[in-house]
Amino acid sequence: MSNPSHELLSSLNFCVIDLETTGGNPEIDKIIEIGMVKIENLKLTEERDYLVNPEKEIPEFIQKLTGIKGHDVAHSPKIEEIIDEVVQFIGNDILVAHNTSFDIPFINGILKKLGRPTLENKVICTNVMTKYLIPDIMSSNLTYMSQIFDIEHSHAHRADEDAKASGRLLLKYLEIFEKKNIRKVNQLYYPRNRFELDRVNIENSEGLQKVDEVLRTIDRPIILTVKGDNGVILTILPIKDPSKEADQLKVFLDEYRWDQISIRLCGPFLEGLFFLTQNFVKIPEFYRQKTVDYFTQQYGPFNSENVFNKYDFLVTPHLISGQLIVFSFLNFSTYSQLVFKYPAHRKKLNQFLLGQIGRYEVQQKGKRKIHIQNSIKEVVEHLFAQELIARPDLCLPISIGEIKEDTKGYLSRIEKWAEKTANLFNFPKNHL
C-alpha cells in the first residue's frame, strides 16, 4: 500500500550544515570549521568536515567553546580554497541548519566577497521548526533537543557533530510529519496549526469516530476543546484518563454541533483545571451548564473544599521536560501562573514570587483574590483537592514565609524536586 507522505519526504534531498566561527558578525569574523551532512531517502549519507584557517587569532572564549585552537587550523586551507567544494557538495539540496540566520549569511557573505553567486537553495531551520512543533518550549538549543529526543551528540560546538545532530533532529521531525500525513513540501517550512506534537485538531468532516479513536489511545491528562462556527468555544474539558472516559465523551460530544475538536496533552491534571478556570468565561452561557453537568456526572457529587486558601504557591512539572509551572493562590487569575525552565530561570522565578507577594501585601492588603466563575468553582475546588490526594508527588507547596526568610533554601528545594520530576511525561519524545 502506497504512503503519499513517505513518498513525498523520501523524494527530498537535504544538506545539513553547521559552522564554527571566530564570532557572530559575518562582516568581520571568519569561519574556522564547516560540517555538512547529506540526507537522502530519509537517511544520513555523505559527510564533510573542514577545518579552515581564519587568518586571524581565534578569541579565547571561542577556543574554550569549540576546543579549536590556533595551531589546529594553522595549516588548514583558507576558505577561498575550499568554498567551491562546499558549494558543490550542497548542490541543489534543501539547506538545513539549527540556526539558518547565522550559518547561511556567513556562507553567502564569503561568496559575495569572492564575486561568486550566492546560495539560492530552499532553507529549513530546525530551531524555528522546533518552535512550531513544540510551541511551549522555552529552550530549543541543539544540546537540549538532543537530550530530550535521545539523539547522539557527543561534542557540542564542533561543526561535524552539530551538523550530524541537526540532521538526526530533522529526521525525527520528518518521521513525525509522515505520521501526521504531510501532503505538501511547503508545510515543512511553515508547520503551523497541524503538526504540533502536543495536540490534534479534528475537523467535523472526520467525524466523532476519529475523535473516539484518538481518545482511546491516550491514558494521560488532556484538555479537550470543542469549537463551533467561527471558532466559538462550546466547551472545555480537562480529562484525567481519556481512554477510560471515551464512551461517556462520545455520548456527550454527540450533543454538540461542532466544527473542530482539539485534543491537547497537558502535564498534571491540575494544569487542565487551571486552563478551564481561565477560559470558562469564553464558553457561551448556554453551554456552561452542559460542561458542569458532564463533570457532575463523571466526578460528582462535589463538596466545597476551600482548598485554594490552604496554599500560597504550588509548583508542578510542565509537560515539557526541564520546565516547571508555578501557580499563585494569592491572586488567582490568568496572570498568576508562569512557566520556568529550571534551574536556568532560578532568578526569574524568585522575582515572580516576590512580585506576587508584594502585590498581595500592598495592593490587596493581605486579602486573597480567587477569580473563578461561581458556576464552576465547586467543581474545580473538589477536583483540585482530589488530585492533590491522588498525586501529591506532582505538587510542591511553597509558603510566603520560606520565600521571604530562606531564599536559598526554598530554591534549592525546588531544584531537588525538579530533578525527581524531570521528564516525567516523556514529552516531546512521546507525543500525539
C-alpha positions as CSV (number, residue, x, y, z in Angstrom):
1,M,0.0,0.0,0.0
2,S,1.5,3.4,-1.0
3,N,2.1,6.1,1.6
4,P,2.0,9.5,-0.1
5,S,3.6,11.2,2.9
6,H,6.5,8.8,2.9
7,E,6.9,9.1,-0.8
8,L,7.0,12.9,-0.6
9,L,9.5,13.1,2.1
10,S,11.8,10.3,0.8
11,S,12.0,12.1,-2.5
12,L,13.6,15.2,-0.9
13,N,17.4,15.7,-0.6
14,F,18.7,17.8,2.3
15,C,22.2,19.2,3.1
16,V,22.6,20.0,6.8
17,I,25.3,22.5,7.6
18,D,27.0,23.9,10.7
19,L,29.7,26.5,11.1
20,E,32.1,27.4,13.8
21,T,33.4,30.9,13.6
22,T,35.6,33.5,15.4
23,G,32.5,35.4,16.3
24,G,28.9,36.3,15.2
25,N,29.5,39.1,12.7
26,P,29.8,37.8,9.1
27,E,31.4,41.1,8.1
28,I,34.4,40.8,10.3
29,D,34.5,37.3,11.7
30,K,35.9,34.2,10.0
31,I,34.9,30.5,9.6
32,I,37.1,28.0,11.4
33,E,35.2,24.8,10.8
34,I,32.4,23.6,8.4
35,G,30.5,20.4,9.0
36,M,28.0,19.1,6.4
37,V,25.8,16.0,6.2
38,K,23.6,14.8,3.3
39,I,20.1,13.3,3.9
40,E,18.8,11.2,1.1
41,N,15.8,8.8,1.1
42,L,15.4,9.7,4.8
43,K,18.8,8.5,5.8
44,L,22.1,10.2,6.7
45,T,24.5,9.5,3.8
46,E,27.6,11.5,3.0
47,E,29.5,13.7,5.4
48,R,32.1,16.5,5.0
49,D,34.2,18.3,7.7
50,Y,36.7,21.1,7.0
51,L,38.9,22.9,9.4
52,V,39.6,26.4,8.0
53,N,42.4,28.7,8.5
54,P,40.8,32.0,9.5
55,E,44.0,34.0,9.1
56,K,43.3,35.7,12.4
57,E,43.6,34.9,16.0
58,I,40.8,32.8,17.5
59,P,39.3,34.5,20.6
60,E,39.9,32.7,23.8
61,F,36.2,32.2,24.5
62,I,35.7,30.6,21.1
63,Q,38.7,28.3,21.8
64,K,37.0,27.2,25.1
65,L,33.6,26.8,23.4
66,T,34.8,24.7,20.5
67,G,38.1,23.3,21.6
68,I,39.6,24.6,18.3
69,K,42.9,26.4,18.9
70,G,45.1,28.4,16.6
71,H,47.6,25.5,16.0
72,D,44.7,23.2,15.0
73,V,43.9,25.4,11.9
74,A,47.3,26.9,11.2
75,H,48.0,24.5,8.3
76,S,44.4,24.2,7.2
77,P,43.2,25.5,3.8
78,K,41.8,29.1,3.6
79,I,38.1,29.5,3.0
80,E,38.6,30.5,-0.7
81,E,40.5,27.2,-1.3
82,I,37.5,25.1,-0.3
83,I,34.4,27.2,-0.9
84,D,33.8,25.7,-4.4
85,E,33.9,22.2,-2.9
86,V,31.5,23.3,-0.2
87,V,29.0,24.7,-2.8
88,Q,29.3,21.7,-5.0
89,F,28.5,19.4,-2.0
90,I,25.4,21.4,-1.2
91,G,24.3,21.3,-4.8
92,N,20.5,21.9,-5.2
93,D,19.6,20.3,-1.9
94,I,17.3,21.9,0.7
95,L,19.7,23.6,3.1
96,V,19.2,22.8,6.7
97,A,20.8,24.3,9.9
98,H,19.8,24.7,13.5
99,N,20.1,28.4,13.1
100,T,20.0,29.3,9.5
101,S,20.0,33.1,10.2
102,F,23.6,32.5,11.4
103,D,25.1,29.9,9.1
104,I,23.7,30.9,5.7
105,P,24.7,34.6,5.9
106,F,28.3,33.6,6.7
107,I,28.5,31.4,3.6
108,N,26.8,33.9,1.3
109,G,29.0,36.7,2.7
110,I,32.1,34.8,1.6
111,L,30.6,34.1,-1.8
112,K,29.8,37.8,-2.3
113,K,33.3,38.8,-1.3
114,L,34.7,36.3,-3.9
115,G,32.3,37.6,-6.6
116,R,30.5,34.2,-6.7
117,P,26.7,33.6,-7.0
118,T,25.1,33.3,-3.5
119,L,23.1,30.3,-2.5
120,E,19.5,30.3,-3.6
121,N,18.5,26.9,-2.1
122,K,15.4,26.4,-0.2
123,V,16.2,26.7,3.5
124,I,14.8,24.9,6.7
125,C,15.8,26.0,10.2
126,T,15.3,23.1,12.7
127,N,15.4,25.7,15.5
128,V,12.4,27.5,14.1
129,M,10.7,24.2,13.2
130,T,11.1,23.2,16.8
131,K,9.2,26.3,18.0
132,Y,6.4,25.5,15.5
133,L,6.1,21.8,16.6
134,I,6.6,22.4,20.3
135,P,5.0,25.9,20.9
136,D,5.5,26.0,24.7
137,I,9.2,25.1,24.7
138,M,11.4,27.7,26.4
139,S,14.8,26.5,25.1
140,S,15.4,24.9,21.7
141,N,19.2,24.8,21.6
142,L,20.7,21.8,19.9
143,T,22.2,20.3,23.0
144,Y,18.8,20.3,24.8
145,M,16.9,19.0,21.8
146,S,19.4,16.2,21.5
147,Q,18.8,15.3,25.2
148,I,15.0,15.2,25.1
149,F,14.9,13.2,21.8
150,D,17.8,10.8,22.8
151,I,19.9,12.0,19.8
152,E,23.6,11.2,19.9
153,H,25.5,14.4,20.2
154,S,29.0,13.7,21.6
155,H,30.7,17.0,21.1
156,A,28.6,20.2,21.0
157,H,30.1,23.2,19.2
158,R,32.1,21.2,16.8
159,A,30.7,21.6,13.3
160,D,30.7,18.0,12.2
161,E,29.0,16.8,15.4
162,D,26.5,19.7,15.4
163,A,25.6,19.0,11.7
164,K,25.0,15.3,12.4
165,A,22.9,16.1,15.5
166,S,20.9,18.6,13.5
167,G,20.4,16.0,10.7
168,R,19.2,13.4,13.2
169,L,16.8,16.0,14.7
170,L,15.4,16.7,11.2
171,L,14.9,13.0,10.6
172,K,12.9,12.8,13.9
173,Y,10.7,15.7,12.7
174,L,10.3,14.1,9.2
175,E,9.1,10.9,10.8
176,I,6.6,13.0,12.8
177,F,5.5,14.8,9.6
178,E,4.9,11.5,7.9
179,K,2.8,10.2,10.8
180,K,0.8,13.4,10.7
181,N,0.2,12.9,7.0
182,I,2.1,15.8,5.4
183,R,0.8,16.4,1.9
184,K,2.8,19.4,0.6
185,V,6.5,20.3,0.7
186,N,5.5,23.8,1.7
187,Q,4.2,22.5,5.0
188,L,7.8,21.7,6.1
189,Y,8.6,25.4,6.0
190,Y,5.5,26.6,7.9
191,P,4.3,23.7,10.0
192,R,1.6,25.6,11.9
193,N,-1.8,24.6,13.2
194,R,-1.5,21.0,12.2
195,F,1.8,19.4,13.2
196,E,2.2,20.4,16.9
197,L,3.3,17.5,18.9
198,D,1.1,18.2,21.9
199,R,-2.2,18.4,20.1
200,V,-4.5,17.0,17.4
201,N,-7.2,19.1,15.7
202,I,-10.0,17.1,14.3
203,E,-12.4,18.6,11.8
204,N,-16.1,17.8,11.7
205,S,-15.6,16.2,8.3
206,E,-13.5,13.5,10.1
207,G,-16.4,12.7,12.4
208,L,-16.7,11.7,16.1
209,Q,-15.3,8.3,15.2
210,K,-11.9,9.9,14.6
211,V,-12.2,11.7,18.0
212,D,-13.0,8.5,19.7
213,E,-10.1,6.7,18.1
214,V,-7.6,9.3,19.3
215,L,-9.1,9.4,22.9
216,R,-8.8,5.7,23.3
217,T,-5.0,5.8,22.7
218,I,-4.4,8.4,25.5
219,D,-4.1,7.4,29.1
220,R,-2.8,10.7,30.5
221,P,-4.3,14.1,31.2
222,I,-5.6,16.2,28.2
223,I,-7.6,19.4,27.6
224,L,-10.4,18.8,25.1
225,T,-11.8,21.9,23.5
226,V,-14.9,21.9,21.3
227,K,-15.3,24.8,18.8
228,G,-18.4,25.7,16.8
229,D,-19.0,28.1,14.0
230,N,-16.4,31.0,13.7
231,G,-14.2,29.4,16.3
232,V,-16.6,29.9,19.2
233,I,-15.6,27.7,22.2
234,L,-18.5,25.5,23.1
235,T,-16.9,23.6,25.9
236,I,-13.5,22.9,27.6
237,L,-13.0,19.6,29.4
238,P,-9.9,18.7,31.4
239,I,-9.8,14.9,31.3
240,K,-7.7,12.7,33.6
241,D,-7.7,9.5,31.6
242,P,-9.3,9.8,28.1
243,S,-9.1,6.1,27.4
244,K,-11.3,5.4,30.4
245,E,-13.8,8.2,29.6
246,A,-14.0,7.6,25.9
247,D,-17.5,6.1,26.0
248,Q,-19.0,8.9,28.1
249,L,-17.3,11.5,26.0
250,K,-18.6,10.1,22.8
251,V,-22.2,10.4,24.1
252,F,-21.5,13.9,25.5
253,L,-19.9,15.2,22.3
254,D,-22.7,13.8,20.1
255,E,-25.0,16.5,21.5
256,Y,-22.9,19.3,20.0
257,R,-22.9,20.8,16.6
258,W,-19.2,21.2,16.4
259,D,-16.8,22.4,13.7
260,Q,-13.5,21.4,15.3
261,I,-12.4,19.4,18.4
262,S,-8.9,20.0,19.8
263,I,-7.2,17.4,22.0
264,R,-4.1,18.7,23.7
265,L,-1.8,17.0,26.1
266,C,-1.1,18.7,29.4
267,G,1.2,17.9,32.3
268,P,-0.6,17.1,35.5
269,F,-4.5,17.2,35.6
270,L,-4.2,20.3,37.7
271,E,-2.9,22.2,34.6
272,G,-6.1,21.3,32.8
273,L,-8.2,22.6,35.7
274,F,-6.4,25.9,35.7
275,F,-6.9,26.2,31.9
276,L,-10.6,25.6,32.5
277,T,-10.9,28.3,35.1
278,Q,-9.1,30.8,33.0
279,N,-11.2,30.2,29.9
280,F,-14.6,29.2,31.2
281,V,-15.9,32.7,30.6
282,K,-15.3,32.2,26.9
283,I,-17.9,29.5,26.8
284,P,-21.4,30.8,25.8
285,E,-23.7,30.8,28.8
286,F,-26.0,28.2,27.3
287,Y,-23.1,25.7,27.1
288,R,-21.6,26.3,30.5
289,Q,-24.2,24.3,32.4
290,K,-23.6,21.4,30.0
291,T,-19.9,21.5,30.9
292,V,-20.7,21.5,34.6
293,D,-23.2,18.6,34.1
294,Y,-20.5,16.5,32.5
295,F,-18.2,16.9,35.5
296,T,-21.0,16.3,37.9
297,Q,-22.0,13.0,36.1
298,Q,-18.4,11.9,35.8
299,Y,-16.8,13.0,39.1
300,G,-19.7,14.2,41.4
301,P,-21.1,14.7,43.9
302,F,-19.0,17.7,44.9
303,N,-18.1,19.1,48.3
304,S,-16.6,22.6,48.6
305,E,-13.0,22.1,49.9
306,N,-11.9,25.7,50.1
307,V,-8.6,24.3,49.0
308,F,-7.2,27.4,47.4
309,N,-6.8,29.1,50.9
310,K,-4.5,26.3,52.0
311,Y,-1.6,27.2,49.7
312,D,0.4,30.3,48.8
313,F,2.1,28.8,45.8
314,L,2.3,25.4,44.1
315,V,5.0,24.2,41.8
316,T,4.1,21.4,39.3
317,P,6.1,19.8,36.4
318,H,5.3,21.1,33.0
319,L,4.6,18.7,30.1
320,I,8.0,19.5,28.6
321,S,11.0,18.0,30.4
322,G,13.0,20.6,32.3
323,Q,10.2,23.1,32.7
324,L,8.1,23.9,35.7
325,I,4.7,25.7,36.2
326,V,4.3,27.9,39.3
327,F,0.8,28.8,40.4
328,S,0.0,31.6,42.8
329,F,-3.1,31.5,45.0
330,L,-2.7,34.9,46.5
331,N,-4.4,36.5,43.5
332,F,-5.5,33.6,41.4
333,S,-6.2,34.8,37.8
334,T,-4.9,34.4,34.3
335,Y,-1.7,36.1,35.2
336,S,-1.0,34.1,38.4
337,Q,0.9,31.3,36.7
338,L,4.2,31.2,34.8
339,V,6.3,28.6,33.2
340,F,10.0,28.4,34.0
341,K,13.0,26.4,32.8
342,Y,14.7,25.3,36.0
343,P,17.3,25.9,37.2
344,A,18.1,28.3,34.3
345,H,15.3,30.6,35.4
346,R,16.0,30.4,39.1
347,K,16.4,34.2,39.5
348,K,13.3,34.9,37.3
349,L,11.2,32.5,39.4
350,N,12.2,34.2,42.6
351,Q,11.4,37.6,41.2
352,F,7.9,36.4,40.1
353,L,7.1,35.0,43.6
354,L,8.4,38.2,45.3
355,G,6.3,40.2,42.9
356,Q,3.2,38.2,43.7
357,I,3.8,38.6,47.5
358,G,4.4,42.3,47.1
359,R,1.1,42.8,45.3
360,Y,-0.7,40.6,47.9
361,E,0.7,42.5,50.9
362,V,0.5,46.1,49.4
363,Q,-2.3,46.3,46.9
364,Q,-4.6,43.6,48.3
365,K,-3.9,44.4,52.0
366,G,-3.3,40.7,52.7
367,K,-6.6,39.5,51.2
368,R,-6.7,36.7,48.7
369,K,-8.5,37.0,45.4
370,I,-9.6,33.9,43.6
371,H,-11.1,34.6,40.2
372,I,-13.2,31.6,39.3
373,Q,-16.7,31.7,37.9
374,N,-19.2,30.7,40.6
375,S,-20.9,28.0,38.4
376,I,-17.6,26.1,38.1
377,K,-15.9,26.9,41.4
378,E,-17.2,24.0,43.4
379,V,-16.3,21.6,40.6
380,V,-12.7,22.9,40.3
381,E,-12.1,23.0,44.1
382,H,-13.3,19.5,44.5
383,L,-11.3,18.1,41.6
384,F,-8.2,20.0,42.7
385,A,-8.4,18.6,46.2
386,Q,-8.9,15.1,44.9
387,E,-5.9,15.4,42.6
388,L,-3.7,16.6,45.4
389,I,-4.6,13.4,47.3
390,A,-4.2,11.1,44.3
391,R,-0.9,12.7,43.1
392,P,0.9,14.5,45.8
393,D,4.2,13.8,44.0
394,L,3.2,16.3,41.3
395,C,2.8,19.3,43.6
396,L,5.4,21.1,45.7
397,P,3.8,23.7,48.0
398,I,5.8,26.9,48.7
399,S,4.9,29.3,51.5
400,I,5.3,33.1,51.8
401,G,7.4,32.6,54.9
402,E,10.1,30.4,53.4
403,I,10.4,32.6,50.3
404,K,11.0,35.7,52.4
405,E,13.1,34.0,55.1
406,D,15.1,31.4,53.3
407,T,15.5,32.2,49.6
408,K,18.5,29.9,49.1
409,G,16.8,27.0,50.9
410,Y,13.4,27.1,49.1
411,L,15.1,27.5,45.7
412,S,17.3,24.5,46.5
413,R,14.2,22.5,47.5
414,I,12.6,23.3,44.1
415,E,15.8,22.2,42.3
416,K,15.9,18.9,44.0
417,W,12.2,18.3,43.4
418,A,12.6,19.3,39.8
419,E,15.3,16.7,39.3
420,K,13.0,14.0,40.6
421,T,10.1,15.0,38.3
422,A,12.2,15.8,35.2
423,N,11.0,14.1,32.1
424,L,8.0,12.6,34.0
425,F,5.8,12.8,30.9
426,N,8.5,11.8,28.4
427,F,7.4,14.6,26.1
428,P,8.1,15.5,23.3
429,K,9.6,12.1,22.6
430,N,6.1,10.6,23.3
431,H,3.6,12.9,21.6
432,L,0.3,12.9,19.8
